[in-house]
Amino acid sequence: MKVLILAGGFGTRISEESQFKPKPMVELGGMPILLHIIKLYAHYGLNEFIICAGYKQHVIKEYFANYFLHTSDITYDFTKGQNDMIVHRNNSERWKVTVVDTGLNTMTGGRVKRVREYVGNNPFMLTYGDGVSDVNIKKLLEFHKSHGKMITMSSYNAGQRFGVLDIDENGKIREFREKTQGDGNQINIGFMVCQPEFFNYIDGDDTVLEKKPLETAAKMGELMAYKHDGFWQCMDTVREKEQLEKMWANGQAPWKVWED
């Protein structure tokens, strides 16, 4: 199953970093947060990724083009009058990463629509490129297969900052909307599983994923919630980045479920 990662936004709330690179390429613990997300999925055996890039998309492409340089020891040998490069302790991963330029100003839904040809007529996973979590991907997939609906969205209790999911006792999402003062705390954290027919509910570049497509799926009874009770944190601001960096430095990063 392929994993789509949304990585094309401007990241204006963390502009101190994103003025130089896409937000998913902002480093956490010495590597882009995008890699933290990829390593989570790879830990559960999912190794094929489609990066929905946009703003400064060349930075993502260049990073993976030079992945050996970022992760291995290199000797540059000029003694023979030429530039020989020897790679030591090759730490390359068994991943397949497709980086797609989905447009500079394309909305989240439009970015998903633009990579349809790379997904084919198969179920796929979809998440955001700016948050870390210890979501159990294996259990998430099992839950998705158990109910037979079109979409499963991971939800989390994170206070009143984000949009709200109205979920019934069976886990079915009845409504997907912006928060109001009297709302509960379950919010969308991404880590979605989608059937391929979901593409049919996305109109084009101007479509916001969290609006018409997901709202329509909810009204159809085709949007289910996988309630995550572990750890999740987005990295929208410098303060949030500093908090995550501190957890990583102290060896207290709950989202690091993979082995080094």
Residue frames as qw, qx, qy, qz and C-alpha x, y, z in Angstrom:
[[0.000, 0.888, 0.459, 0.000, 0.00, 0.00, 0.00],
 [0.423, 0.416, -0.011, 0.805, 1.33, 3.44, -0.96],
 [0.328, -0.669, -0.418, 0.519, 1.59, 6.30, 1.52],
 [0.250, 0.723, 0.220, 0.605, 0.75, 9.84, 0.35],
 [0.448, -0.509, -0.327, 0.658, 2.29, 12.64, 2.38],
 [0.171, 0.923, 0.265, 0.222, 1.10, 16.22, 1.95],
 [0.625, -0.410, 0.022, 0.663, 4.21, 18.39, 1.84],
 [0.406, 0.468, 0.383, 0.686, 3.40, 21.35, -0.37],
 [0.174, -0.920, -0.349, -0.035, 2.17, 24.15, 1.89],
 [0.277, 0.779, -0.188, 0.531, 3.96, 27.40, 2.71],
 [0.687, -0.303, -0.485, 0.448, 4.31, 26.78, 6.46],
 [0.075, 0.729, 0.007, 0.680, 3.70, 30.43, 7.28],
 [0.622, -0.747, -0.035, -0.233, 3.29, 29.84, 11.03],
 [0.784, -0.450, 0.217, 0.368, 6.88, 28.62, 11.26],
 [0.535, 0.837, 0.000, 0.116, 8.28, 31.11, 8.76],
 [0.310, -0.818, 0.475, 0.093, 11.55, 31.38, 10.68],
 [0.538, -0.234, 0.777, 0.229, 12.39, 28.00, 9.14],
 [0.615, 0.470, 0.631, 0.062, 10.04, 27.64, 6.19],
 [0.277, 0.894, -0.108, -0.337, 11.35, 30.72, 4.39],
 [0.022, -0.627, 0.732, 0.265, 14.29, 28.53, 3.42],
 [0.104, 0.081, -0.978, -0.164, 12.63, 25.11, 2.98],
 [0.596, -0.351, -0.490, -0.530, 9.23, 23.36, 2.97],
 [0.551, -0.556, 0.347, -0.516, 7.91, 22.80, 6.48],
 [0.990, -0.110, 0.015, -0.082, 8.24, 18.98, 6.23],
 [0.756, 0.387, -0.279, 0.448, 11.97, 19.53, 5.64],
 [0.243, -0.779, 0.338, -0.469, 12.43, 21.45, 8.90],
 [0.540, 0.224, -0.776, 0.236, 14.78, 19.32, 10.98],
 [0.709, -0.556, 0.147, -0.408, 13.86, 17.58, 14.19],
 [0.827, -0.388, 0.398, 0.084, 16.64, 15.67, 15.90],
 [0.266, -0.524, 0.621, 0.518, 18.98, 16.31, 12.98],
 [0.169, 0.137, 0.841, 0.496, 16.70, 15.02, 10.22],
 [0.315, -0.153, -0.272, -0.896, 13.64, 16.41, 8.44],
 [0.533, 0.024, 0.573, -0.622, 10.31, 15.81, 10.15],
 [0.755, 0.341, -0.294, -0.476, 9.30, 14.18, 6.86],
 [0.461, 0.329, -0.820, 0.077, 11.77, 11.40, 7.61],
 [0.251, -0.105, 0.758, -0.593, 10.27, 10.83, 11.05],
 [0.720, 0.236, 0.186, -0.625, 6.92, 10.22, 9.37],
 [0.694, 0.416, -0.536, -0.238, 8.40, 7.93, 6.73],
 [0.197, 0.319, -0.878, 0.298, 10.25, 5.91, 9.38],
 [0.521, -0.008, 0.567, -0.637, 7.00, 5.40, 11.31],
 [0.826, 0.329, -0.038, -0.457, 5.28, 3.87, 8.29],
 [0.556, 0.485, -0.674, -0.015, 8.36, 1.86, 7.31],
 [0.211, -0.312, 0.809, -0.450, 8.44, 0.38, 10.81],
 [0.678, 0.180, 0.546, -0.459, 5.11, -1.26, 9.93],
 [0.570, 0.075, 0.751, 0.325, 6.31, -2.52, 6.56],
 [0.440, 0.835, 0.329, -0.024, 5.01, 0.27, 4.32],
 [0.570, -0.379, 0.307, 0.661, 7.91, 1.31, 2.11],
 [0.333, 0.382, 0.516, 0.691, 6.45, 3.13, -0.90],
 [0.102, -0.666, -0.357, 0.647, 5.85, 6.86, -0.51],
 [0.306, 0.615, 0.413, 0.598, 4.41, 9.59, -2.70],
 [0.270, -0.445, -0.276, 0.808, 5.35, 13.08, -1.54],
 [0.213, 0.816, 0.480, 0.243, 2.80, 15.71, -2.64],
 [0.461, -0.324, -0.046, 0.825, 5.21, 18.62, -2.92],
 [0.226, 0.886, 0.357, 0.193, 4.74, 22.24, -3.94],
 [0.105, -0.976, 0.169, -0.086, 6.46, 25.13, -2.18],
 [0.061, -0.742, 0.667, 0.008, 10.24, 24.80, -2.64],
 [0.976, 0.038, 0.121, -0.179, 9.68, 21.24, -3.90],
 [0.647, 0.597, -0.435, 0.191, 13.24, 21.13, -5.25],
 [0.213, -0.615, 0.636, -0.415, 14.55, 20.96, -1.66],
 [0.837, -0.125, 0.441, -0.298, 12.77, 17.63, -1.12],
 [0.887, 0.456, -0.070, 0.001, 13.97, 16.24, -4.44],
 [0.360, 0.712, -0.518, 0.308, 17.56, 17.26, -3.78],
 [0.503, -0.517, 0.580, -0.379, 17.47, 15.75, -0.29],
 [0.910, 0.019, 0.390, -0.139, 16.51, 12.31, -1.56],
 [0.729, 0.646, -0.203, 0.099, 18.81, 12.60, -4.58],
 [0.273, 0.625, -0.589, 0.435, 21.68, 13.04, -2.11],
 [0.809, -0.503, -0.022, -0.303, 20.39, 10.67, 0.54],
 [0.886, 0.048, -0.260, 0.382, 23.69, 8.74, 0.57],
 [0.330, 0.482, -0.265, 0.767, 25.50, 11.96, 1.44],
 [0.440, -0.590, 0.115, -0.667, 23.14, 12.68, 4.32],
 [0.875, -0.363, 0.098, -0.305, 23.23, 9.22, 5.91],
 [0.960, 0.052, -0.052, 0.269, 26.63, 7.63, 5.12],
 [0.430, -0.708, 0.308, 0.468, 30.32, 8.28, 5.66],
 [0.701, 0.704, 0.085, 0.077, 32.00, 9.43, 2.45],
 [0.560, -0.456, 0.328, 0.609, 35.63, 9.50, 1.31],
 [0.514, 0.851, 0.013, -0.107, 36.50, 11.91, -1.51],
 [0.755, -0.268, 0.369, 0.471, 39.71, 10.69, -3.15],
 [0.375, 0.908, -0.072, -0.174, 41.57, 13.27, -5.28],
 [0.517, -0.582, 0.540, 0.319, 44.93, 11.47, -5.28],
 [0.603, 0.160, 0.673, 0.398, 44.50, 10.08, -8.80],
 [0.066, -0.124, 0.315, 0.939, 43.70, 13.44, -10.30],
 [0.357, -0.344, -0.589, -0.638, 39.97, 12.84, -10.30],
 [0.433, -0.290, 0.380, -0.764, 37.09, 13.04, -7.88],
 [0.504, -0.099, -0.851, -0.107, 36.44, 9.48, -6.67],
 [0.508, -0.406, 0.265, -0.712, 33.76, 9.07, -4.05],
 [0.410, 0.002, -0.906, 0.103, 33.70, 6.04, -1.75],
 [0.605, -0.479, -0.063, -0.633, 30.59, 5.38, 0.34],
 [0.234, 0.161, -0.876, 0.390, 31.22, 3.77, 3.73],
 [0.079, 0.271, 0.805, -0.522, 28.60, 2.22, 6.02],
 [0.212, -0.201, -0.525, -0.800, 25.84, 2.64, 3.49],
 [0.158, 0.238, 0.728, -0.624, 22.73, 3.49, 5.50],
 [0.353, 0.000, -0.435, -0.828, 20.31, 3.61, 2.58],
 [0.527, 0.100, 0.634, -0.557, 16.76, 2.46, 3.27],
 [0.161, 0.187, 0.900, 0.360, 14.59, 0.06, 1.33],
 [0.271, 0.640, 0.422, -0.582, 12.15, 2.79, 0.39],
 [0.328, 0.387, 0.558, 0.657, 10.69, 3.94, -2.88],
 [0.046, -0.651, -0.320, 0.686, 10.04, 7.68, -2.76],
 [0.316, 0.525, 0.520, 0.595, 8.21, 9.54, -5.54],
 [0.114, -0.509, -0.239, 0.819, 8.29, 13.33, -5.20],
 [0.261, 0.598, 0.631, 0.420, 5.56, 15.02, -7.27],
 [0.055, -0.097, -0.060, 0.992, 5.36, 18.76, -7.88],
 [0.050, 0.587, 0.808, 0.016, 1.64, 19.27, -7.25],
 [0.100, 0.757, 0.303, 0.570, 1.74, 23.03, -7.79],
 [0.241, 0.216, -0.394, 0.861, 2.66, 26.05, -5.74],
 [0.332, -0.117, 0.245, -0.903, -0.85, 27.22, -4.80],
 [0.578, -0.164, -0.713, -0.361, -2.77, 23.94, -5.05],
 [0.600, -0.466, 0.280, -0.587, -5.02, 23.14, -2.08],
 [0.387, -0.342, 0.838, -0.177, -4.69, 19.92, -0.05],
 [0.767, 0.302, 0.512, -0.240, -7.40, 18.06, -1.94],
 [0.602, 0.760, -0.175, -0.175, -6.02, 19.16, -5.28],
 [0.017, -0.654, 0.756, 0.005, -2.57, 17.83, -4.32],
 [0.584, -0.052, 0.793, -0.165, -4.08, 14.42, -3.62],
 [0.729, 0.580, 0.265, -0.252, -5.98, 14.48, -6.93],
 [0.361, 0.815, -0.412, -0.186, -2.80, 15.32, -8.86],
 [0.099, -0.490, 0.866, 0.001, -1.00, 12.14, -7.76],
 [0.843, 0.105, 0.297, -0.436, -3.82, 9.78, -8.71],
 [0.776, 0.507, -0.357, -0.120, -1.83, 8.30, -11.60],
 [0.222, 0.516, -0.769, 0.306, 0.90, 7.23, -9.18],
 [0.494, -0.179, 0.659, -0.538, -1.57, 5.51, -6.86],
 [0.254, -0.008, -0.887, -0.386, -3.62, 3.57, -9.37],
 [0.657, -0.350, -0.303, -0.595, -6.85, 1.82, -8.44],
 [0.638, -0.100, -0.686, 0.333, -5.66, 0.73, -5.01],
 [0.492, -0.836, -0.242, 0.026, -6.32, 1.71, -1.39],
 [0.499, 0.462, -0.270, 0.682, -3.78, 4.18, -0.07],
 [0.480, -0.614, -0.401, 0.481, -2.70, 5.90, 3.13],
 [0.206, 0.725, 0.139, 0.643, -2.69, 9.68, 3.44],
 [0.522, -0.670, -0.333, 0.409, -1.26, 12.02, 6.06],
 [0.078, 0.992, -0.043, 0.092, 0.21, 15.44, 6.69],
 [0.765, 0.326, -0.272, 0.485, 3.92, 16.18, 6.55],
 [0.066, 0.617, -0.305, 0.722, 4.18, 18.29, 9.69],
 [0.653, -0.509, 0.250, -0.501, 3.18, 16.11, 12.63],
 [0.318, 0.301, -0.889, 0.136, 4.68, 13.18, 14.56],
 [0.770, -0.268, 0.138, -0.561, 2.78, 10.41, 16.31],
 [0.143, -0.275, 0.949, -0.059, 3.03, 6.87, 17.58],
 [0.778, 0.190, 0.031, -0.599, -0.14, 5.80, 15.77],
 [0.530, -0.152, 0.830, 0.081, -0.16, 2.01, 15.43],
 [0.385, 0.380, -0.466, -0.700, -0.38, 1.69, 11.64],
 [0.167, -0.003, -0.977, -0.132, -1.05, -2.06, 11.81],
 [0.085, 0.437, 0.783, -0.435, -4.08, -1.59, 14.06],
 [0.278, 0.509, -0.008, -0.815, -5.24, 1.36, 11.96],
 [0.330, 0.241, -0.719, -0.562, -5.25, -0.80, 8.84],
 [0.101, -0.189, -0.972, 0.097, -7.03, -3.63, 10.65],
 [0.188, 0.496, 0.520, -0.669, -9.74, -1.21, 11.79],
 [0.326, 0.438, -0.302, -0.782, -10.16, 0.15, 8.26],
 [0.287, 0.090, -0.882, -0.362, -10.59, -3.32, 6.81],
 [0.010, 0.243, 0.902, -0.358, -13.07, -4.27, 9.53],
 [0.273, 0.534, 0.441, -0.668, -15.71, -1.63, 8.75],
 [0.470, 0.367, 0.696, 0.399, -15.59, -1.56, 4.93],
 [0.152, 0.916, 0.250, -0.274, -16.14, 2.19, 4.61],
 [0.609, 0.734, 0.019, 0.299, -14.38, 4.49, 2.16],
 [0.273, 0.662, -0.373, 0.590, -12.14, 6.41, 4.59],
 [0.702, -0.561, -0.350, 0.264, -10.67, 5.98, 8.04],
 [0.158, 0.778, -0.201, 0.574, -9.30, 9.09, 9.72],
 [0.575, -0.180, -0.588, 0.540, -7.20, 9.01, 12.88],
 [0.248, -0.819, -0.145, -0.496, -8.58, 11.25, 15.61],
 [0.550, -0.008, -0.513, 0.659, -7.04, 12.58, 18.80],
 [0.326, -0.870, -0.367, 0.052, -8.04, 14.59, 21.85],
 [0.560, 0.117, -0.049, 0.818, -5.97, 17.77, 21.50],
 [0.083, -0.465, -0.309, 0.825, -8.12, 20.54, 22.98],
 [0.362, 0.762, 0.471, -0.260, -10.04, 23.20, 21.10],
 [0.145, -0.584, 0.356, 0.715, -7.47, 24.55, 18.66],
 [0.030, -0.129, 0.793, 0.594, -8.47, 22.53, 15.59],
 [0.591, -0.036, -0.372, -0.715, -11.55, 21.50, 13.62],
 [0.508, -0.173, 0.679, -0.501, -13.90, 19.00, 15.22],
 [0.351, 0.006, -0.871, -0.344, -15.14, 15.48, 14.45],
 [0.665, -0.156, 0.285, -0.672, -18.65, 14.47, 15.57],
 [0.320, 0.224, -0.916, -0.091, -18.29, 10.71, 16.17],
 [0.790, -0.309, -0.120, -0.516, -21.03, 8.25, 17.15],
 [0.691, -0.494, 0.489, -0.196, -20.64, 5.33, 19.55],
 [0.939, 0.171, 0.277, 0.109, -19.61, 2.96, 16.72],
 [0.527, -0.361, 0.360, 0.680, -16.82, 5.20, 15.49],
 [0.400, 0.586, 0.527, 0.467, -18.71, 6.60, 12.47],
 [0.178, -0.234, -0.054, 0.954, -17.99, 10.27, 11.79],
 [0.225, 0.716, 0.655, -0.086, -21.33, 12.03, 11.44],
 [0.208, 0.969, 0.108, 0.079, -19.90, 15.48, 10.75],
 [0.680, -0.069, 0.027, 0.729, -16.54, 17.07, 9.94],
 [0.061, 0.906, 0.255, 0.333, -16.51, 20.80, 10.67],
 [0.238, 0.498, -0.361, 0.751, -14.78, 23.74, 12.27],
 [0.329, -0.270, -0.752, 0.504, -14.98, 23.94, 16.05],
 [0.283, -0.716, -0.214, -0.601, -17.63, 25.83, 18.00],
 [0.178, -0.582, 0.506, -0.612, -17.54, 26.85, 21.64],
 [0.768, -0.269, 0.362, -0.454, -19.47, 23.80, 22.84],
 [0.811, 0.355, -0.442, -0.144, -17.57, 21.17, 20.89],
 [0.911, -0.364, 0.153, 0.124, -15.70, 18.14, 22.15],
 [0.239, -0.801, 0.466, 0.291, -12.00, 17.61, 21.61],
 [0.767, 0.065, 0.575, 0.277, -11.57, 14.89, 18.96],
 [0.259, 0.807, -0.229, -0.478, -9.64, 16.35, 16.00],
 [0.893, 0.447, 0.007, 0.056, -8.32, 15.09, 12.69],
 [0.417, -0.727, 0.463, 0.291, -4.60, 14.22, 12.89],
 [0.434, 0.571, -0.599, -0.355, -4.29, 12.66, 9.44],
 [0.164, -0.224, 0.959, -0.048, -2.99, 9.09, 9.27],
 [0.706, 0.286, 0.159, -0.628, -5.89, 8.21, 6.99],
 [0.338, -0.016, 0.895, 0.291, -6.67, 5.09, 4.99],
 [0.476, 0.474, 0.009, -0.740, -8.61, 5.70, 1.78],
 [0.682, 0.306, 0.653, 0.122, -10.26, 3.58, -0.86],
 [0.341, -0.013, 0.453, 0.823, -9.42, 4.67, -4.43],
 [0.054, 0.691, 0.625, 0.360, -12.97, 5.90, -5.12],
 [0.291, -0.754, -0.267, 0.525, -12.21, 8.81, -2.77],
 [0.309, -0.145, 0.367, 0.865, -10.45, 10.49, -5.70],
 [0.047, 0.517, 0.684, 0.513, -13.88, 10.90, -7.34],
 [0.270, -0.842, -0.455, 0.101, -14.95, 13.30, -4.57],
 [0.375, -0.573, 0.102, 0.721, -12.07, 15.71, -5.18],
 [0.503, 0.815, 0.254, -0.137, -12.83, 18.26, -7.91],
 [0.647, 0.617, -0.048, 0.445, -9.47, 19.87, -8.66],
 [0.503, 0.267, -0.340, 0.748, -6.68, 22.18, -7.56],
 [0.197, -0.473, 0.147, -0.846, -8.94, 24.51, -5.57],
 [0.779, -0.404, -0.393, -0.277, -10.42, 21.71, -3.48],
 [0.181, -0.566, 0.632, -0.497, -9.57, 21.74, 0.21],
 [0.429, 0.016, -0.903, 0.004, -9.37, 18.13, 1.41],
 [0.091, -0.188, -0.764, 0.610, -10.87, 18.97, 4.78],
 [0.395, 0.227, 0.109, -0.883, -13.90, 20.70, 3.25],
 [0.735, 0.221, -0.172, -0.617, -16.08, 19.20, 0.52],
 [0.592, 0.235, -0.763, -0.110, -14.40, 15.77, 0.07],
 [0.214, 0.009, -0.866, 0.452, -14.30, 14.77, 3.74],
 [0.386, 0.116, 0.369, -0.837, -17.55, 16.55, 4.60],
 [0.700, 0.183, -0.368, -0.584, -19.29, 14.66, 1.77],
 [0.503, 0.125, -0.851, 0.080, -17.83, 11.34, 2.93],
 [0.052, 0.022, 0.725, -0.686, -19.11, 12.05, 6.45],
 [0.559, 0.168, 0.118, -0.803, -22.64, 12.84, 5.21],
 [0.707, 0.213, -0.561, -0.374, -22.60, 9.59, 3.20],
 [0.852, -0.416, 0.244, -0.202, -21.64, 7.60, 6.30],
 [0.900, 0.345, -0.148, 0.220, -18.36, 6.64, 4.64],
 [0.242, 0.664, -0.450, 0.546, -15.94, 8.34, 7.06],
 [0.829, -0.454, -0.324, 0.041, -14.82, 6.45, 10.16],
 [0.112, -0.853, 0.395, -0.321, -12.64, 7.48, 13.10],
 [0.822, -0.027, -0.467, 0.325, -9.75, 5.50, 14.47],
 [0.374, -0.902, 0.051, -0.211, -9.34, 7.00, 17.95],
 [0.671, 0.325, -0.441, 0.500, -5.67, 7.36, 18.84],
 [0.590, -0.793, -0.135, -0.072, -4.94, 7.54, 22.56],
 [0.802, -0.147, -0.046, 0.578, -1.16, 7.75, 22.36],
 [0.291, -0.584, 0.067, 0.755, 1.06, 10.65, 21.31],
 [0.475, 0.622, 0.423, 0.456, 0.57, 13.21, 18.55],
 [0.197, -0.765, -0.068, 0.610, 2.01, 16.67, 18.00],
 [0.574, 0.739, 0.200, 0.291, 2.13, 18.92, 14.98],
 [0.548, -0.317, 0.032, 0.774, 5.07, 21.28, 14.40],
 [0.241, 0.846, 0.404, 0.249, 3.36, 24.51, 13.40],
 [0.100, -0.974, 0.100, -0.180, 5.46, 26.93, 15.42],
 [0.381, 0.571, -0.601, 0.409, 9.02, 27.40, 16.64],
 [0.469, -0.439, 0.530, -0.554, 7.81, 26.74, 20.17],
 [0.950, 0.021, 0.152, -0.270, 6.37, 23.37, 19.16],
 [0.751, 0.501, -0.385, 0.189, 9.60, 22.54, 17.35],
 [0.045, 0.593, -0.618, 0.513, 11.60, 23.36, 20.48],
 [0.726, -0.282, 0.408, -0.476, 9.33, 21.17, 22.61],
 [0.971, 0.220, -0.028, -0.088, 9.77, 18.23, 20.23],
 [0.513, 0.622, -0.491, 0.330, 13.53, 18.81, 20.02],
 [0.294, -0.547, 0.593, -0.511, 13.76, 18.67, 23.81],
 [0.900, -0.084, 0.281, -0.323, 11.85, 15.38, 23.92],
 [0.869, 0.437, -0.214, 0.086, 14.11, 13.91, 21.24],
 [0.267, 0.667, -0.547, 0.429, 17.31, 15.08, 22.96],
 [0.447, -0.432, 0.590, -0.515, 16.18, 13.58, 26.26],
 [0.147, 0.088, -0.977, -0.124, 15.37, 10.21, 24.69],
 [0.261, 0.355, 0.732, -0.520, 11.69, 10.76, 25.43],
 [0.350, 0.266, -0.379, -0.814, 10.26, 10.86, 21.93],
 [0.643, 0.122, 0.666, -0.357, 7.14, 8.63, 21.95],
 [0.718, 0.594, -0.020, -0.362, 6.85, 8.74, 18.16],
 [0.241, 0.608, -0.747, -0.115, 10.23, 7.02, 17.67],
 [0.895, -0.096, 0.318, -0.297, 8.97, 3.46, 17.37],
 [0.838, 0.489, -0.233, 0.063, 11.66, 2.38, 14.88],
 [0.809, -0.411, 0.145, 0.395, 15.12, 0.97, 15.58],
 [0.052, 0.868, -0.343, -0.356, 18.21, 2.95, 14.58]]
